[in-house]
Amino acid sequence: MTLTLRDLTHDYGTGPVLHNVTFTVQPGQVHALLGVNGAGKSTLIHIATGMFAPTAGQIVIDDEPVAFAHPGQARHHGVVLLAQEVDRSLVPQLAVHENLTVAQRHGIGRRWWFSPRSDQRAARALLDRYGVKLDVTRQVSTLSLFEKQVLCLIRAVASNAKYLLLDEPTSSFDAEQVARFYEIVRALIADGLGVVFISHRLNEVFELADEITVLRDGRTVLESAADQVTPAEVVEAITGGDVAAVRRSERVSRGGDSLIEPGEIPDVVSTLRQAQDGASSTSVGEGAPAFAARGFTIGRNHTSIDLELKSGEVLVVFGPLGSGKTSLARQLFALRGSYVATVDGHEVTVKTPTDATRLGIALVPEERRRHGVWLDETVGTHLALGLNGWIRKRREARRSDDLMAKFDVQPRESGRIVRRLSGGNQQKVAFAKWGDDIHRVMVLDEPMTGVDVGAKESLFTRIEQAADAGTAVLYLTAEPDDALRIADRVLVLGDGEPRTVPARGLTPLDLMFSNEKEREV
């Protein structure tokens, strides 16, 4: 059975967002759908899953036109979306086996008599078929995010899915979980399932996809077999231009003397020290670190980490999920107790996030939707956070307009509720709420998770501009390509002892196996 979205055009009333797009999925095939946020991917998926009808064009299954009045009709024809927010797709109060049979109880293939024991046996058989080890009697609310996503995948099979639409399915997984997830997906493909794959991770796209389609501004700009196109050509199609990474050798040399001129950052260090113990300020030695702290404890093995950052430097902390990166970021922002730091040559106790902020430390946390932004507040509310004292509406509006332009927030509407923005634009707001002032230290915890290629380039540019202006950047990631895109030095975490190495000359494989190599020596 072939699913074809034929000559689709859609208009929300403000102009077409899709222009005559055709997209086909064959059984047993993975077709990647790529593009920046706003390119038309979501609209295409919404039409395919019956969330709304196209302005023009049709959906065709095996040469027969079909029309979906609602998502239930799409599911009846075997078109199933595996969404990013899995908690909305599952019933957390029910057990695993009950979630697997919910479609039979209330929808597709409905039957009227149920035996919990037989349901459990059927659920175990289905999970065993794809090598999934889950206790079918466990309540879904106790599962990890990875286990919930796998459960959604298997439930699609239980509901007789023929076409599975995967929207950024691995954005929160570590490398081992990604490999396991795609192992299950490949087994489903071998059983004849057709897959539409949406991802910003091009390495995963080229590993999994048979076909690639790129949308830009609602139009198809690239259609190709995956083995007939290069990643660079795909990126150029997505962005509309050459976005090759800026090489370290082409940038301002870092790691030496401070790039910040005296007075560019308010001298809050002495103010904080005086508030704590009445001490006075002294001059900063030439070439001294902008920030240093010792004895942070992270990871399952309670590894001790010492940090030293110089102005204008990007230090990447690289390690898999569970290695302690997020714990380190939270400790630096005093979210897990106080610590003693040396800031521009002065010893200061950082007791609270307020202390950290006064010292010029900014944090963009890993989970932006929970900790980075307020989803039900406006963009303008976020961008006014840096204003002090009596705030005039005109001044607030000017600041919002200025920051939206500098961080390329789309759409450029200060009254837009953040929940209604794409993931990439939500992350831009999480950055922009700190303003465009120079910070002593920017702590960025997995800042590119769920961010499209275009937004990623925009954010990388902002990070580089901040570093070039003198900010010390601590960039925490499990993505080797992202690490080497931005790093001056890399602090590698893992099973071995943490160690810091220069970024120049490193490859992604060097990073991924550095701890293993260290243990072999």
C-alpha positions in Angstrom: 0.0 0.0 0.0 1.4 3.4 -1.1 0.5 6.6 0.7 0.7 9.7 -1.5 0.1 13.3 -0.6 -0.5 14.7 -4.0 -0.3 18.3 -5.1 -1.1 19.7 -1.7 -1.6 23.4 -1.2 -2.7 24.9 2.1 -3.6 28.5 3.1 -4.3 29.6 6.6 -5.8 32.8 5.3 -2.6 34.8 5.4 -1.1 33.3 2.3 -0.1 29.7 1.2 2.1 27.8 3.5 2.2 24.8 1.2 2.6 25.2 -2.6 1.7 22.1 -4.7 3.7 19.6 -2.6 3.7 15.9 -3.4 5.1 13.4 -1.0 5.0 9.6 -1.3 5.7 6.8 1.2 6.2 3.2 0.1 5.7 0.1 2.3 9.0 -1.0 3.9 10.6 2.4 3.2 11.8 5.4 5.3 11.1 8.8 3.6 12.8 11.7 5.5 10.9 15.0 5.5 13.3 17.9 6.3 13.2 21.6 6.6 13.6 24.5 9.1 10.8 25.3 11.4 8.1 27.1 9.3 9.1 25.3 6.1 5.7 23.5 5.9 6.6 20.1 7.6 4.0 20.4 10.4 1.2 21.5 8.0 2.0 18.5 5.7 1.9 16.1 8.7 -1.3 17.7 10.0 -3.0 17.1 6.7 -1.7 13.5 6.5 -3.0 12.7 10.0 -6.5 14.3 9.5 -6.0 17.3 11.7 -7.3 19.5 8.9 -8.1 19.2 5.2 -5.9 20.8 2.5 -7.0 23.9 0.6 -6.2 21.9 -2.6 -4.8 18.5 -3.5 -5.6 15.1 -2.2 -4.5 12.1 -0.2 -4.2 8.9 -2.1 -3.8 5.4 -0.7 -3.2 2.7 -3.4 -4.5 4.9 -6.2 -7.7 5.5 -4.2 -8.4 9.1 -3.1 -9.3 9.4 0.6 -10.4 12.2 2.8 -9.8 12.4 6.5 -12.3 14.5 8.5 -10.5 13.9 11.8 -7.4 12.0 13.1 -9.5 8.9 13.9 -10.2 8.4 10.2 -6.5 8.7 9.4 -5.7 6.1 12.0 -8.5 3.9 10.6 -6.5 3.9 7.3 -3.3 3.1 9.2 -1.7 6.6 9.3 -0.3 7.1 12.8 1.7 10.0 14.2 4.3 9.3 16.9 4.4 12.7 18.5 7.2 14.2 20.6 5.0 14.7 23.7 4.4 11.0 24.5 2.6 11.7 27.7 -0.3 13.0 25.7 -0.5 9.8 23.7 -0.5 7.4 26.6 -2.7 6.9 29.6 -0.3 7.2 32.6 -2.7 5.6 35.1 -3.0 2.4 33.1 -0.6 -0.5 32.8 1.6 -1.2 29.8 -0.7 -4.0 28.5 -3.8 -1.8 28.9 -2.2 1.0 26.8 -1.3 -1.5 24.1 -5.0 -2.7 23.9 -6.6 0.7 24.3 -7.2 0.9 20.5 -9.0 -2.4 20.5 -11.2 -1.3 23.5 -12.2 2.1 22.1 -11.4 2.2 18.4 -9.7 0.2 15.7 -10.5 -3.5 15.8 -12.8 -3.0 18.8 -13.8 -6.1 20.7 -16.3 -6.4 23.6 -14.9 -9.1 25.8 -11.6 -8.8 27.6 -9.5 -11.0 29.9 -6.6 -9.2 31.7 -4.6 -12.4 31.6 -5.0 -12.9 27.9 -4.3 -9.2 27.3 -1.1 -9.5 29.2 -0.1 -12.6 27.2 -0.8 -10.8 23.9 1.2 -7.7 25.1 4.2 -9.8 26.1 4.1 -11.6 22.8 4.1 -8.3 20.9 6.9 -6.8 22.9 9.0 -10.0 22.7 8.5 -10.0 18.9 10.5 -6.8 18.7 12.9 -7.6 21.6 11.4 -5.0 24.0 11.9 -5.9 27.6 9.1 -4.2 29.6 7.0 -5.5 32.5 3.5 -5.4 31.0 1.9 -4.9 34.4 3.9 -1.7 35.2 2.0 1.5 35.4 3.0 3.8 32.5 3.6 6.7 34.8 6.6 4.9 36.2 8.3 4.4 32.8 11.2 6.4 31.5 10.8 8.7 28.5 12.6 6.2 26.3 10.4 3.4 27.5 7.3 5.5 26.8 8.5 6.3 23.3 9.1 2.6 22.6 5.7 1.8 24.0 4.1 4.3 21.6 6.0 2.7 18.8 4.8 -0.8 19.6 1.2 0.4 20.2 1.2 1.8 16.7 1.8 -1.8 15.5 -1.0 -3.0 17.8 -3.4 -0.5 16.2 -2.6 -1.9 12.7 -0.5 1.1 11.6 0.7 0.9 8.0 2.4 4.3 7.9 4.2 5.7 10.9 5.1 9.4 11.1 8.1 9.9 13.5 8.5 13.5 14.6 12.0 14.1 16.2 11.6 10.7 18.0 15.2 10.6 19.5 15.7 14.2 20.6 16.1 13.3 24.3 17.8 9.9 23.9 21.4 9.0 24.6 23.5 7.1 21.9 22.6 3.7 23.2 18.9 4.5 23.3 19.0 5.9 19.8 20.6 2.7 18.5 18.0 0.6 20.3 15.1 2.7 19.1 16.2 2.5 15.4 16.8 -1.3 15.8 13.0 -1.6 16.6 12.1 0.8 13.8 14.1 -1.3 11.3 12.2 -4.4 12.5 8.9 -2.6 11.8 10.1 -1.6 8.4 11.1 -5.2 7.6 7.5 -6.1 8.4 6.3 -3.7 5.7 5.6 -0.5 7.7 6.2 2.8 5.8 7.9 5.5 7.8 7.9 9.3 7.4 10.9 10.5 9.4 11.3 14.1 10.6 14.6 14.9 12.3 17.2 17.6 12.5 19.9 15.1 13.1 21.4 14.5 9.6 23.6 11.6 10.7 20.5 9.7 11.8 18.7 10.7 8.6 21.4 9.3 6.4 21.7 6.2 8.5 18.0 5.4 8.3 16.3 7.0 5.3 15.8 5.6 1.8 14.4 8.8 0.4 14.9 12.5 1.4 12.5 15.4 0.7 13.4 19.0 1.7 10.8 21.7 2.1 11.7 25.4 2.1 9.0 28.2 2.3 6.3 25.6 1.7 7.9 24.3 -1.5 9.7 21.1 -2.4 13.3 22.1 -3.1 15.0 18.7 -3.0 13.8 15.1 -3.7 16.4 12.4 -3.8 17.4 8.9 -2.9 19.4 9.2 0.3 22.5 7.6 -1.3 22.4 10.0 -4.2 22.9 13.2 -2.1 25.5 14.5 0.4 24.8 16.0 3.8 26.2 19.4 2.6 23.7 19.4 -0.3 20.9 18.7 2.1 21.9 21.5 4.5 22.2 23.9 1.5 18.7 22.9 0.4 17.3 23.3 3.9 18.8 26.8 4.5 19.0 28.1 0.9 22.7 28.7 1.1 26.1 27.5 2.2 26.2 27.2 6.0 29.6 25.5 6.4 30.8 25.8 9.9 33.1 28.7 10.7 36.5 27.1 11.4 38.4 27.9 14.5 41.3 29.2 12.5 39.1 31.8 10.9 37.9 33.2 14.2 39.6 35.5 16.8 42.2 33.6 18.7 40.9 32.7 22.2 42.1 31.6 25.5 44.6 34.4 26.1 44.0 37.8 27.6 40.5 39.0 28.3 38.7 40.4 25.3 36.5 42.5 27.6 37.5 46.1 28.1 37.4 47.4 31.7 33.9 48.7 32.6 32.1 46.6 29.9 30.7 44.3 32.6 29.5 45.9 35.8 31.8 45.2 38.7 29.3 43.1 40.7 32.1 40.9 42.1 33.2 43.5 44.6 29.6 44.3 45.4 28.8 40.7 46.2 31.9 40.2 48.2 31.2 43.3 50.2 27.7 42.1 50.9 29.1 38.7 52.0 32.1 39.7 54.1 32.9 43.4 53.7 36.0 42.8 51.6 37.1 45.2 49.0 38.0 44.8 45.3 41.6 44.3 44.0 42.9 44.4 40.4 42.7 41.4 38.1 46.0 39.9 37.0 46.6 39.9 33.2 45.5 36.6 31.6 43.7 35.4 34.8 40.8 33.1 34.3 37.4 34.8 34.1 36.0 32.0 36.2 37.4 29.1 38.2 35.8 26.6 40.6 36.8 23.3 42.1 35.2 20.2 43.5 32.0 19.9 41.6 30.7 16.4 42.0 28.8 14.8 39.1 27.7 11.5 37.7 26.9 8.1 39.1 30.5 7.7 40.3 30.5 11.1 42.0 33.4 12.3 39.9 35.1 15.5 41.0 35.4 18.2 38.3 37.5 21.4 38.4 36.6 24.2 35.9 38.7 27.0 34.6 37.4 29.4 31.9 39.0 32.3 30.2 37.2 35.2 28.6 36.3 34.6 25.0 36.7 30.8 25.3 34.2 28.1 24.4 34.8 25.0 26.7 32.6 22.1 25.6 31.7 19.5 28.2 31.1 16.4 26.2 29.5 13.2 27.5 26.6 10.8 27.2 23.3 11.3 29.0 23.8 10.3 32.6 27.4 11.5 32.7 26.5 14.5 34.9 26.5 17.4 32.5 23.1 18.7 33.6 24.1 18.3 37.3 27.2 20.4 36.6 25.2 23.1 34.8 22.8 23.3 37.8 25.6 23.4 40.3 27.2 26.3 38.4 24.0 28.3 38.7 23.8 27.5 42.4 20.7 25.4 42.0 22.2 22.5 44.0 23.8 24.4 46.9 26.5 27.0 47.3 30.1 26.8 46.1 33.3 28.9 46.1 34.5 30.4 42.8 37.3 32.6 41.7 35.9 35.3 39.5 38.3 37.7 37.8 40.9 36.9 40.5 38.4 37.4 43.5 37.2 34.5 45.7 33.4 34.6 46.0 30.8 32.3 47.5 27.9 31.7 45.1 25.0 30.8 47.3 21.9 31.3 45.1 20.9 31.8 41.4 20.6 35.5 42.2 24.3 35.5 43.2 25.1 33.7 40.0 23.1 36.2 37.9 24.8 39.2 39.7 28.2 37.7 38.8 27.2 37.6 35.1 26.5 33.9 34.9 23.6 33.0 32.5 22.0 29.6 32.2 20.1 28.1 29.2 18.9 24.8 30.7 18.5 21.4 29.0 14.7 21.2 29.3 13.6 24.5 27.8 9.9 23.7 28.0 10.1 23.0 31.8 12.9 25.3 32.9 14.0 27.6 30.1 10.7 29.4 29.2 7.2 30.0 30.6 5.1 28.4 27.9 1.9 30.3 28.7 3.6 33.8 28.8 4.3 36.0 25.9 7.6 36.5 24.1 7.6 40.1 25.3 7.3 39.1 28.9 10.4 37.0 28.6 12.4 39.7 26.8 11.5 42.3 29.5 13.1 40.3 32.2 16.4 42.2 32.0 14.7 45.6 32.6 15.0 47.1 36.1 12.9 49.6 37.9 9.8 51.3 36.5 9.2 49.8 33.1 7.7 52.0 30.5 5.7 50.2 27.8 7.5 52.0 25.0 10.9 50.9 26.4 9.7 47.4 26.9 8.4 47.3 23.3 11.7 48.7 21.9 13.7 46.1 23.8 11.5 43.2 22.6 11.7 44.4 19.0 15.5 44.7 19.3 16.0 41.3 20.8 13.6 39.5 18.5 15.5 41.0 15.5 19.0 40.1 17.0 18.0 36.5 17.8 15.8 36.1 14.7 12.7 35.1 16.7 9.9 34.1 14.2 7.2 35.3 14.0 8.4 38.7 15.3 5.4 39.2 17.5 6.1 40.2 21.2 2.5 39.3 22.1 2.8 35.7 20.8 2.4 33.0 23.5 5.6 31.0 23.7 3.8 27.7 23.6 2.7 28.5 20.0 6.3 28.9 18.8 8.3 26.2 17.2 11.0 24.4 19.2 13.8 26.4 17.5 12.1 29.7 18.2 11.3 28.8 21.8 15.1 28.2 22.3 15.8 31.6 20.7 13.6 33.1 23.4 15.4 31.1 26.1 18.6 32.7 24.8 17.2 36.2 24.2 15.6 36.5 27.7 19.2 37.0 29.0 19.5 40.0 26.7 22.5 40.8 24.4 24.7 42.1 27.1 28.1 40.6 27.6 28.1 37.9 30.4 31.1 36.6 32.2 29.9 33.0 31.8 27.2 31.5 29.6 26.2 27.9 30.6 24.4 26.2 27.7 23.1 22.7 28.5 22.2 20.8 25.3 21.1 24.0 23.6 20.5 22.4 20.2 18.1 19.7 21.3 15.0 19.7 19.0 16.3 22.7 17.1 16.1 22.8 13.3 19.2 23.4 11.1 18.4 27.0 10.3 17.7 27.9 14.0 20.8 26.0 15.0 23.0 28.0 12.7 21.4 31.2 14.1 22.1 30.1 17.7 25.7 29.1 16.9 26.3 32.5 15.4 25.0 34.2 18.6 27.2 32.0 20.7 30.3 32.8 18.6 29.5 36.5 18.8 29.2 36.3 22.5 32.5 34.5 22.8 34.2 37.0 20.4 32.9 39.8 22.6 34.6 38.2 25.6 32.0 35.9 27.2 33.3 32.6 28.6 31.0 29.9 27.2 30.5 26.5 28.8 28.7 24.3 26.3 27.4 20.9 27.5 26.4 18.3 24.9 26.3 14.7 23.9 26.4 15.5 20.2 30.0 15.2 18.9 29.4 17.2 15.7 27.9 20.1 17.7 30.8 19.9 20.1 33.4 20.3 17.4 31.4 22.9 15.6 31.9 25.4 18.5 34.7 24.2 20.8 38.1 25.7 21.7 38.7 23.0 24.3 36.7 19.9 25.2 36.3 18.4 28.6 35.4 14.7 28.0 33.2 12.9 30.5 32.4 9.2 30.5 33.5 6.0 32.3 37.2 7.1 32.4 38.7 10.0 34.2 37.6 13.4 32.9 40.2 15.1 30.8 40.5 18.3 28.8 41.9 18.4 25.3 42.3 21.1 22.6 39.5 20.9 20.0 41.8 21.5 17.0 42.2 18.3 14.9 39.7 16.2 16.8 37.1 14.2 15.0 33.7 13.0 16.2 35.1 9.5 16.6 37.9 10.8 18.7 35.4 12.3 21.1 33.1 9.2 21.2 35.9 6.8 22.0 38.3 9.1 23.9 37.5 7.5 27.3 37.9 4.0 25.9 41.2 4.9 24.4 42.3 6.4 27.8 41.5 3.1 29.6 43.4 1.1 27.0 46.7 3.1 27.5 
